[in-house]
């Protein structure tokens, strides 16, 4: 995937943050990237119907952490 793209954009979880619970059901959304040892960063960019955050996750190829952080800063500034 990373031969053609520097950064990938994926959902950080299944919808908005859960209301009134500490449980997190978004493990499948990031587990694969952890297994592949690629850097990932999640940003709370949107709001759901209850006003709680909806996150976007940015991914980069292995050892491209600085590029990922620079892109995350750019996304944060733009959105």
N, C-alpha and C positions, 0 to 999 in steps of 0.2 A: 504493500500500500504506500509506503513512504518513498518509493522510488519516484513517484509522480507528484506527491504532495508533501509539503513541509510540515503542515499542521492539519489534524483532523478535528472536526467538530462533532460531538456526540451528546446525547442527553446525559445528565449527571445522575438522574434517578427517574423513577416512574411518576412523573407529574410533580405537583407541588409538595412541599414539606408536609408531613403528617400533622394534623391538628390535634393538640393535646396529648401527644404520645412521644416517647423517646425512641420508639422502635423505628428501625430504618430498613426498608425492604428494597433498597437500591443496589444491593451487593452485586447482582448480575451485570449491572451497568458499568462497574469498574473492575470487577474481578479478573476479567480476561486481560486487561491492560497490566494489572499487577503481575499476573502469571507470565506475561511476555516481557516484563521488565522495561516497559516504556514509561517515560515521564508523563504525568497527567496533572492537570490543575482544573478545579471546578470553580466556577464563578456564579454567584446568585444574580443572574441578569434579568430575570423576568418575575412577574407575580401571578399567582394562580387566583382562582375565584374567591378563595378565603383570604386573600392578601398575603399569603405566605410565599416564600421564595421558590422559584423554579430555576434549577441550575443548568448551566451548559458546561460541558467538559471539553477541554482542549487537550490533544495528545500530540506528541512528537516522537520521532524515532529515538532509539537508544542513544544516549550521550548528547542529545540536542536540547538539554535543559535550558540553556541560556536563550536559545531561539524560541522555545516555548514560553518562557517568562516574558520575553519582549513582545511576543504576539499577544499573550494574555493582557499585558498592560495596554496594548493598542486596542484590543477588543473592549476592555473596561472603559477606556477613555471615550470610545466611540458610542458605546451603548449605555 
